[in-house]
Amino acid sequence: MSDGAEKHTNTGGSSGSNGGMVTRRRVLKSSLTTVVGVAGVSGLSGTATAGDGECPYSYPSAPSWLGEVRPEAGTFHEWPWAAENLTVFIHGFTNQNGGRSYAYEIHQYLSNHGYGGAVTTCNWDAGDSWDEWYSAKNHSIEAGADLAGLLDANGLTAEHGVTVNFVAHSLGGKLALECVRDLQTTYGRSINSVNLFGAAVWDEQPGERFYDGILYGTNETHNYYSENDDTLGDIYQAAEFGRHASGYTGGAGGEPGNWYDHDLTSRIDHHCQYMDSNDGCVGDITDDLS
């Protein structure tokens, strides 16, 4: 990671009391929270479907040979055991089916641009509807611990000579950070990099709950965020009673030195755009996977 990593590079705002930038968009989102927060997440189900809202992107269906781990079941499917470099995609809320397609899109891009490792997917129980948001969020903690145990037991960490990278979307970002937190504190193991795409993670937590896991359990953690992401700016913020997501505004401050915020507001307009090979940001992570 270069020394010129982006860190809260918003423009056109004034400084807030927490040292971040206060933009007109953030003020409007705070007002929206007051209006719709009382309705609960299920009351917003008509506004967006699944974890990505009305996704305008079409992703290819993943082939059966794409490697997969199911942390709750403790099982692997078509896992590339001989690979010394792995990139594991972790899907977000309600995307058990679409997550494999996202992973395959990432596989196609990376394999066409010189990545010599294997791309796999983590398929976890992330709920089926907006009514299950809070239970899915809580379950991501358990699934993260399950994944940490599997990685340790099967020699899939840096200490075992395997370079492992996470690419995590939306609520999958919380699972990824829970995993590295548990992997480091419980087993003393680490992975190479975590790359968060539109992470549905409270912006305070990277500097608090996940601080040690990020600092000691990863070489680098990259947070790609956009204030054009209405799924996080509208629905997440309402569901979380005004809290901002790291994938919407970046970290709140106090993150460890190997946390890097990347403001993609000028490029990313939609919650599921990150993975798109043409309009997304997969190309931004290629230097961080080895």
Residue, then its C-alpha position, 0 to 999 in steps of 0.5 A: m500500500s502506498d503512503g498516499a492512501e486515501k483517508h477521508t478525502n471528502t470535499g465541500g464540507s465543514s469539519g464536524s466535532n469528531g474530526g470528519m467531514v460533514t456534508r450536505r448529503r450526510v445531513l440529509k441522511s440524518s434527517l431521513t433516519t428521523v423520518v423512517g427509523v420508527a418504521g423499522v427495517s421491514g417497513l423499508s422492504g418496498t424501497a429495496t429488495a435483498g441486500d443490494g436494493e434494486c441492483p442494475y448490474s447483471y452478473p454471470s452465474a458461477p460454475s459448479w467448480l468455483g471453490e466454496v466454504r460454508p462456515e456454519a456447516g464446516t464444509f468445503h466444496e471444490w476447494p483449491w487445497a494446493a493453492e498458496n494464494l487464495t482470495v475469498f469473497i464474502h457476500g452480504f445480507t440475503n445474498q446467499n445465491g448472488g454471492r457466488s455470482y459476485a465471486y465469479e465476476i471477481h474471479q474473471y477479472l483477476s484471472n484476466h489481469g494476471y492474478g495467479g491465485a485462486v478465487t473462492t467464495c464464503n457462503w453463509d446464512a445471511g437471512d432471506s428478507w429485511d425482517e431478518w436484518y438484526s438476526a443476520k447481523n448477529h449471526s455474522i459474528e458466529a459465522g465469523a468465528d466459525l470461519a476463523g476456526l476452519l481457517d486455522a484447523n485447515g492451515l489456511t493462514a499466513e502462519h501456515g504459509v498460505t496467503v489468504n485475502f478477503v474481499a467482503h461486500s456489505l454485511g460480509g464486511k462484518l463477518a470478515l472483521e469478526c473472523v480476523r478478530d477471532l482468528q488473531t485473539t483465539y488462535g494467534r493467526s493472521i491473513n494477508s489483506v481484507n478488502l471491504f466493499g460498501a461495508a455494512v459495519w458501524d464506522e466506529q468499530p474499526g477503531e474499537r471492536f476490530y482494532d486489534g484484529i485489524l492491526y495484528g491479524t492483517n497486513e492491510t485492511h482496505n475500506y472502499y466507500s461511497e456516499n452515493d450508496d443509498t442502501l447504506g445511506d438510507i436503509y442501513q442508517a435508518a435501521e441502525f438508528g442514525r449510525h453511519a456505515s464504514g462503507y458509506t462514510g469511511g472510518a470514524g477515526g482512531e483506526p490502526g495504521n494498517w487501515y486505509d480508507h478509499d473514497l470512491t464517491s466519484r465512481i461508485d453510485h450503487h451498492c452492488q457496483y463494487m464487484d462489476s468488472n467494468d464500473g467497479c473497483v476490483g482493479d483497485i485491489t489487485d496489488d494487495l492480494s500477494 
